[in-house]
Structures are given as C-alpha cells and as structure tokens.
Amino acid sequence: MNAQTDYWVHDLSPFLIHFGGDIGLRYYGLAYVLAFLFAFWLLGRFRRVGLSPFTKPQESDVMLILVLGALIGGRLGFMLLYDFNNFIREPWSFFEVWRGGMASHGGFVGVFLAGLWITKRYKLSWWRLADLMAVMTPPGLMLGRIANFINGELWGKISYVSWAVIFPASAPVGTPISQIEPRHPSQLYEAALEGLLCTLYTQIRAWKSNVIRERPGQLGGEFLVLYALVRIISEQFREPDATLIFYLSRGTFYSVFLVIAGVVMIMHARRKHAV
C-alpha cells in the first residue's frame, strides 16, 4: 500500500475543555445543548408571531418533553437498530452514553411520541406541532454531524478525492498512518445536506409562506421527505456502520419509512385543507 502523504490526518480532540481521562466538555454534548437552546429560541419566535399555540410559561415544559423524547429515542433507537445484540447482552449499556451512540431515526420516533404526549396534555392539534418541530430540528442535525466529524466517527467510504481525510480510528489500533486509506468526510456532507439544506428549506417555508397557517402538517411532511432523500444521498458516501438490510445501509432502509410518513402527512394536509 502506498504512503498516504497527500491527505489530512484527522487529529481533532473530541473535547472543548479536557480535564483528563474521559472527563471534560465534549463538542458532541455542546452540540446538543446549542441545538436545544436554538430550538427553544425558535419556539419563542413562533409564539411572538402567532405561529405557536403555546404560552410563554408552557414553552419550558414543552421543550423539556421534546428534549427527553429526542435523547431517549435517539439512544434507544441506536441500541435497537444498530447495536441490538449488545443491548440484549448488556441492557445497562443504554446508560453508558459517554461511549456515544445516537440514531437520528430513533430520535424522530422519540420526538414524535413526545409530540403526541404534548398535544394530548395541552389539547392541541398534533399536525400544527409537527410543523414547528420540523423547523426546530435541522439545526440540531447539522451541529450533531459536525460533532461526529470532530469526534472522527461515522466516517465515509474509501476515496481518493483531494478533500479526503485519513481517520486513524477507521483502521485497527497500531496501524501506521501510511497504511490507512483516506475516506470521504461524509459527516460534513451530512451536515450540509441533512442540516444546513433542511434548515434553509424549513426556515424559508416557515417565514416566507403561509403553509403552517393554511395547511398544518404539510411542512412537517415536507421535512421528513427532504431529510430522508438527502440522507439516502449521503449514505452513498458513508461507510455502513452495521450489517445491510436488503442490500441497503440501515440509514437508507430506515429513511424509506420517513418518506412514506412524510408523503402521508402531505397528502393529509392537502386533502383536509384543500382550497
């Protein structure tokens, strides 16, 4: 194997502040905090322009429920969808969050269930809340993918494009750098597609159209379809981190169900609020 001297070797620390060992402030945790703070700020903006059904005192409770749904759903989704055997063998590993392991599809399910609980508690339309969640979610996806890149995890497939990166963790411990193949920085592709693109789309639709007011549920469906499609695209560059399902990566396979759910939401919104 030829020496890989023309590619950047990933050497970023996962810690913003490191106290020693596994103790410190990690970029991954910071990404979640910033994502939830931004979502909380957006919820307040929605209220001020009449797009949110919640009062200011209710917003803190709503965000807490959504945060718990995202965290529990993301973690449980990872254990069930990507690490099931280990979960069955060591179920307590669910709580070992410092080892990493979150699944965006599981997070979607967790947020969906949290949303159902919220709408039941406050006697609101779930479709209206789905639109708000669709706008609040993408920035967090972008920050999470950037944190994945900083962590040097979830790398892409082997590639020799000029911007490829050598991820030391992609090879067995002790492998010389010169013998490690460069790979697509697919985490950044996902940050751009799943995060930035979806953020721009949902923000423009929320603030530059009347879709939330006129057709509750449609924007939520559009987000699911868009996210699923760009996730499928980005999966073409990402090294599968689990066994394939019907010859598809798990990220691609699970995204098919998001497309179906999104289409159903769009059809429901257009049929119910046809003009």
C-alpha positions in Angstrom: 0.0 0.0 0.0 1.4 3.4 -0.9 2.0 6.0 1.7 -0.9 8.4 2.1 1.1 11.7 2.3 -1.3 14.0 0.5 -4.2 13.8 2.8 -5.0 15.5 6.1 -4.9 13.1 9.1 -7.7 13.7 11.4 -6.3 14.7 14.8 -9.1 16.8 16.3 -9.8 16.3 20.0 -13.4 15.5 21.0 -13.0 17.8 24.0 -13.5 21.5 24.0 -12.2 21.5 27.6 -10.4 18.4 28.8 -9.8 17.7 32.5 -8.2 14.3 32.0 -9.2 10.8 31.1 -12.8 10.8 29.9 -13.8 13.9 31.8 -14.3 17.2 30.1 -16.7 19.2 28.0 -17.1 17.4 24.7 -18.1 19.0 21.4 -20.8 16.4 21.0 -22.5 17.3 24.2 -22.1 21.0 23.4 -23.8 20.4 20.0 -26.9 19.0 21.8 -27.0 21.9 24.2 -26.8 24.5 21.4 -29.4 22.7 19.4 -31.9 22.6 22.2 -31.2 26.3 23.0 -31.8 27.3 19.4 -35.0 25.3 19.3 -36.2 27.0 22.5 -35.4 30.4 20.9 -37.3 29.4 17.8 -40.3 28.3 19.8 -40.4 31.8 21.4 -40.2 33.4 18.0 -43.1 31.3 16.8 -45.2 32.4 19.7 -44.5 36.1 19.1 -45.7 35.9 15.5 -48.7 33.8 16.3 -47.5 30.5 14.9 -47.2 28.7 18.2 -50.1 27.6 20.3 -48.1 27.7 23.5 -47.9 30.4 26.1 -44.5 31.6 27.3 -44.8 29.6 30.6 -45.7 26.5 28.7 -42.6 26.6 26.4 -40.2 25.4 29.1 -42.3 22.3 29.7 -42.8 21.6 26.0 -39.0 21.9 25.3 -38.2 19.6 28.3 -40.5 16.9 26.9 -39.2 17.2 23.4 -35.6 17.1 24.6 -36.3 13.9 26.6 -38.0 12.4 23.6 -35.1 13.2 21.3 -32.5 11.9 23.8 -34.3 8.7 24.9 -35.5 8.0 21.3 -32.1 8.6 19.8 -30.3 6.4 22.3 -32.8 3.6 22.3 -33.0 3.8 18.6 -29.3 3.3 18.3 -29.4 0.3 20.7 -32.3 -1.4 18.9 -31.4 -0.5 15.3 -27.6 -0.6 15.3 -26.4 -2.4 18.4 -29.2 -4.8 19.2 -27.1 -7.8 20.2 -25.0 -5.8 22.6 -28.2 -4.3 24.0 -29.7 -7.7 24.7 -26.5 -9.0 26.2 -25.8 -5.9 28.3 -29.0 -3.8 28.6 -27.4 -1.4 31.1 -25.2 -0.2 28.2 -28.2 2.0 27.4 -27.0 4.3 30.1 -23.3 4.4 29.0 -23.9 7.5 26.9 -20.2 8.6 27.3 -19.4 5.8 24.8 -21.5 7.5 22.1 -24.3 6.0 20.1 -27.4 8.0 18.9 -29.6 7.3 16.0 -31.4 10.1 14.2 -34.2 7.9 13.1 -34.8 6.8 16.7 -34.7 10.5 17.7 -37.5 11.2 15.2 -39.6 8.5 16.8 -38.9 9.8 20.2 -39.8 13.3 19.3 -43.0 12.0 17.6 -44.1 10.3 20.7 -43.2 13.3 22.8 -45.3 15.4 20.5 -48.3 13.1 20.9 -48.0 13.5 24.7 -47.7 17.3 24.4 -50.8 17.6 22.2 -52.8 15.4 24.5 -51.7 17.3 27.5 -52.5 20.7 26.0 -55.4 19.5 23.8 -53.8 20.8 20.6 -53.5 19.6 17.0 -50.5 17.3 16.5 -50.2 18.4 12.9 -49.6 22.0 13.9 -46.9 20.9 16.4 -45.3 18.7 13.7 -44.7 21.8 11.6 -42.9 23.6 14.5 -40.8 20.6 15.2 -39.8 20.3 11.6 -38.4 23.8 11.7 -36.6 23.4 15.1 -34.9 20.0 14.3 -32.5 20.6 11.3 -30.1 23.0 13.1 -29.5 20.3 15.7 -28.8 17.7 13.0 -26.2 20.0 11.5 -24.4 20.5 14.8 -24.6 16.8 15.6 -22.9 15.9 12.3 -20.2 18.5 12.8 -19.6 16.9 16.2 -19.4 13.5 14.5 -16.6 14.8 12.3 -14.7 16.3 15.2 -15.0 13.0 17.0 -13.6 11.2 14.0 -16.5 8.8 13.9 -19.1 7.7 11.3 -16.5 8.2 8.5 -17.1 7.8 4.8 -16.1 5.2 2.3 -12.6 4.9 1.0 -11.9 7.7 -1.5 -9.0 9.5 -3.2 -10.7 12.8 -3.9 -8.5 15.7 -2.9 -10.5 16.6 0.2 -10.5 13.0 1.5 -9.4 12.6 5.2 -7.4 9.9 6.9 -9.3 8.8 10.0 -6.9 6.9 12.3 -9.9 5.2 14.1 -11.0 3.6 10.8 -8.1 1.1 11.0 -7.1 -1.3 13.7 -5.2 0.2 16.6 -1.5 0.4 15.8 -1.8 0.6 12.1 0.8 3.1 10.6 -0.8 6.2 9.2 0.9 5.5 5.9 -1.2 2.3 5.6 -4.6 3.8 6.4 -6.8 4.6 3.4 -8.3 8.1 3.0 -12.1 8.4 3.2 -14.9 10.7 2.4 -15.6 13.2 5.2 -19.2 12.1 4.9 -20.1 13.6 8.3 -19.6 17.1 6.6 -21.7 16.0 3.7 -24.5 15.1 6.1 -24.1 18.3 8.0 -24.5 20.2 4.7 -27.4 18.2 3.4 -29.3 16.9 6.4 -28.5 20.0 8.5 -27.9 23.2 6.5 -30.1 22.4 3.5 -33.0 21.3 5.6 -32.6 24.3 7.9 -32.7 26.7 5.0 -35.7 25.0 3.4 -37.8 24.8 6.5 -36.9 28.3 7.6 -37.8 29.8 4.3 -41.1 27.8 4.1 -42.0 28.8 7.7 -41.3 32.5 7.4 -41.9 33.2 3.7 -45.1 31.3 3.1 -48.4 30.6 4.9 -48.1 26.9 4.8 -48.1 26.5 8.6 -51.3 28.5 9.0 -53.1 27.2 5.9 -52.1 23.6 5.8 -51.0 22.3 9.2 -48.8 19.1 8.9 -47.6 19.8 5.3 -44.3 21.4 6.3 -43.7 18.5 8.7 -44.2 16.1 5.9 -42.0 18.0 3.5 -39.2 18.0 6.1 -39.4 14.2 6.5 -39.3 13.6 2.8 -36.4 16.1 2.2 -34.4 14.7 5.1 -34.9 11.1 4.0 -33.9 11.9 0.4 -30.7 13.7 1.4 -29.9 11.1 4.0 -30.2 8.4 1.2 -27.8 10.5 -0.9 -25.3 11.0 1.9 -25.4 7.3 2.7 -23.8 6.6 -0.7 -20.6 8.1 0.7 -20.8 6.8 4.2 -19.2 3.6 5.4 -22.1 1.4 6.7 -21.7 1.0 10.5 -23.9 -2.1 10.7 -24.9 -5.0 8.5 -27.0 -4.3 5.5 -30.8 -4.8 5.2 -31.9 -6.0 1.7 -28.6 -4.8 0.4 -29.2 -1.3 1.7 -27.4 0.5 4.5 -29.6 0.9 7.6 -29.7 4.6 7.2 -31.1 4.2 3.7 -33.5 1.4 4.7 -35.0 3.3 7.7 -35.3 6.5 5.6 -37.7 4.8 3.3 -40.2 4.8 6.1 -39.7 8.5 6.7 -40.5 9.1 3.0 -43.8 7.2 3.4 -44.7 9.0 6.6 -43.9 12.4 5.0 -46.0 11.7 1.9 -48.9 10.6 4.1 -48.6 13.9 6.1 -48.5 16.0 3.0 -51.5 14.2 1.4 -53.5 14.5 4.7 -52.7 18.3 5.0 -53.6 19.0 1.3 -56.8 16.9 1.4 -58.0 18.3 4.8 -57.2 21.9 3.9 -57.9 21.9 0.2 -59.0 25.3 -1.1 
